[in-house]
């Protein structure tokens, strides 16, 4: 058999003698022995492999679980540990059925009844009797700071739907939709520990987002002049602030151009409020359209 090695002898290249036959026999013999061992003891060999990987992955999972447990010990279930990058609150509206377009015809109750039903369902938690049973009366115009252990249940201030006056659904069960003067509710998203306005109540205003400003001639705000009272803040989280109901501002659109799509922007105004970020339409403001037909 020709060898694979080459060498140089007397200025000429010559073929080598090839690999040592004894080495080949040793390798072949070793492989043969390994095959023979696995053939004679296949179950015990596979069992050792299974046992090794079982112990290995069990230890790995135990280390992961221990690290996760140690990390969870540093977190509080009641208050977020890291809140330095929490943005000012976003806002949302009710009713919210088919996106941010509220369209109906006054003469066709079937087009506006779903909005009315949605409003009644949402405001059920704000019924005066429910609020009187679950929550307490608070001092208006100041934050309701509650001390004690963070795990203690916190008290919540009453927000009765009667505060919404013409948009409460009490005197007018249709919330103005039957007259072409719809009510829309606006609320701020909850942020634990947040105190909006830095001591001054945050207010709401609305305007035509794009187009002729005369398309929106009149808007009434409830309660008061459309502000979020400080007594509803701060919020302590759902684990301890069990009966908390978010304060609302009702916007009563009493004079909107009919048979026309009117884009409207409602914004929060107050110290620390951001409402001009174009990349986030919900940060401190919300944009929706009204299309009220006759």
Residue pairs with C-beta under 8 A, 6 or more apart in sequence:
1 18
2 15
2 18
3 15
3 16
3 17
3 18
3 19
4 16
4 18
4 19
5 15
5 16
5 17
5 18
6 13
6 14
6 15
6 16
7 13
7 14
7 15
7 16
8 14
37 45
38 45
74 81
75 81
76 150
77 239
78 150
78 151
78 236
78 237
78 239
78 240
79 150
79 192
79 193
79 237
80 86
80 192
83 192
83 193
86 191
86 194
87 274
87 283
88 196
88 272
88 273
88 274
88 283
88 284
89 188
89 189
89 190
89 191
89 194
89 196
89 268
89 284
90 188
90 189
90 280
90 282
90 283
90 284
91 186
91 187
91 188
91 189
91 266
91 268
91 282
91 284
91 285
91 286
92 186
92 187
92 189
92 282
92 286
93 100
93 184
93 185
93 186
93 187
93 266
93 286
93 288
94 118
94 119
94 122
94 184
94 185
94 187
95 102
95 114
95 115
95 118
95 119
95 122
95 184
95 185
96 118
97 114
97 115
97 118
100 286
100 287
100 288
100 289
101 288
101 289
101 291
102 115
102 182
102 184
102 288
102 289
102 290
102 291
103 111
103 289
103 290
103 291
103 292
103 293
104 111
104 112
104 115
104 177
104 182
104 291
104 292
104 293
105 111
105 112
105 292
105 293
105 294
106 112
106 177
106 178
106 179
106 180
106 292
106 293
106 294
107 293
107 294
109 178
112 174
112 177
112 178
112 182
115 175
115 177
115 182
116 169
116 173
116 174
116 175
116 177
119 169
119 175
119 183
119 185
120 169
120 173
122 185
123 161
123 164
123 168
123 169
123 185
124 130
125 245
126 159
126 160
126 161
126 245
126 248
127 160
127 161
128 160
128 161
128 162
131 158
131 159
131 160
131 245
132 158
132 160
134 156
134 243
135 155
135 156
135 157
135 158
135 159
135 243
135 245
136 155
136 156
136 157
136 158
137 157
137 158
138 144
138 157
138 158
138 231
138 232
139 231
140 229
140 230
140 231
141 201
141 229
141 230
141 231
142 230
142 231
143 195
143 199
143 230
143 231
143 233
143 234
144 155
144 157
144 230
144 231
144 232
144 233
144 234
145 234
146 154
146 155
146 236
150 236
150 240
151 239
151 240
152 240
153 240
153 241
153 242
154 236
154 240
154 241
154 242
154 244
155 243
156 241
156 242
156 243
156 244
156 245
157 231
157 232
159 232
159 245
159 246
159 247
159 248
161 168
161 169
161 170
162 168
162 170
163 222
163 223
164 183
164 185
164 222
164 223
164 248
164 250
165 222
165 223
165 250
166 172
166 176
166 183
166 220
166 222
166 250
166 252
167 175
167 176
167 183
167 185
167 222
167 250
167 251
167 252
168 222
168 250
169 175
172 178
175 182
175 183
176 182
176 183
176 252
176 253
176 254
177 183
180 256
180 258
180 292
180 294
181 252
181 253
181 254
181 255
181 256
182 252
182 253
182 290
182 292
183 250
183 251
183 252
183 253
184 250
184 251
184 253
184 288
185 248
185 249
185 250
185 251
186 204
186 248
186 249
186 250
186 251
186 266
186 286
187 246
187 247
187 248
187 249
188 196
188 202
188 228
188 246
188 247
188 268
190 235
190 244
190 246
191 235
192 234
192 235
192 236
192 237
193 234
193 235
193 236
194 233
194 234
194 235
195 230
195 233
195 234
196 202
196 228
196 230
196 233
196 268
196 270
196 272
196 273
197 228
197 230
197 270
197 271
197 272
197 273
198 270
198 271
198 272
199 230
199 271
200 270
200 271
201 227
201 228
201 229
201 230
201 270
202 227
202 228
202 268
202 269
202 270
202 273
203 225
203 226
203 227
203 228
203 268
203 269
203 270
204 221
204 226
204 227
204 228
204 249
204 251
204 266
204 267
204 268
204 269
205 226
205 266
205 267
205 269
206 216
206 219
206 251
206 264
206 265
206 266
206 267
207 213
207 216
207 264
207 265
208 215
208 216
208 262
208 263
208 264
208 265
209 263
209 264
209 265
209 287
210 263
211 262
211 263
214 257
215 256
215 257
215 260
215 262
216 253
216 255
216 256
216 257
216 262
216 264
217 255
217 256
217 257
218 253
218 254
218 255
219 251
219 252
219 253
219 254
220 251
220 252
220 254
221 249
221 250
221 251
221 252
222 249
222 250
222 252
223 229
223 249
223 250
226 249
226 251
227 249
228 247
228 249
229 247
232 246
232 247
235 241
235 244
236 244
238 244
251 266
253 264
253 290
256 262
256 290
256 292
258 292
258 293
258 294
259 292
259 293
259 294
260 291
261 289
261 290
261 291
262 289
262 290
262 291
263 287
263 288
263 289
264 287
264 288
264 289
264 290
265 285
265 286
265 287
266 285
266 286
266 288
267 275
267 284
267 285
268 275
268 284
268 285
269 275
273 284
274 283
274 284
275 283
275 284
275 285
276 284
276 285
277 283
277 284
281 287
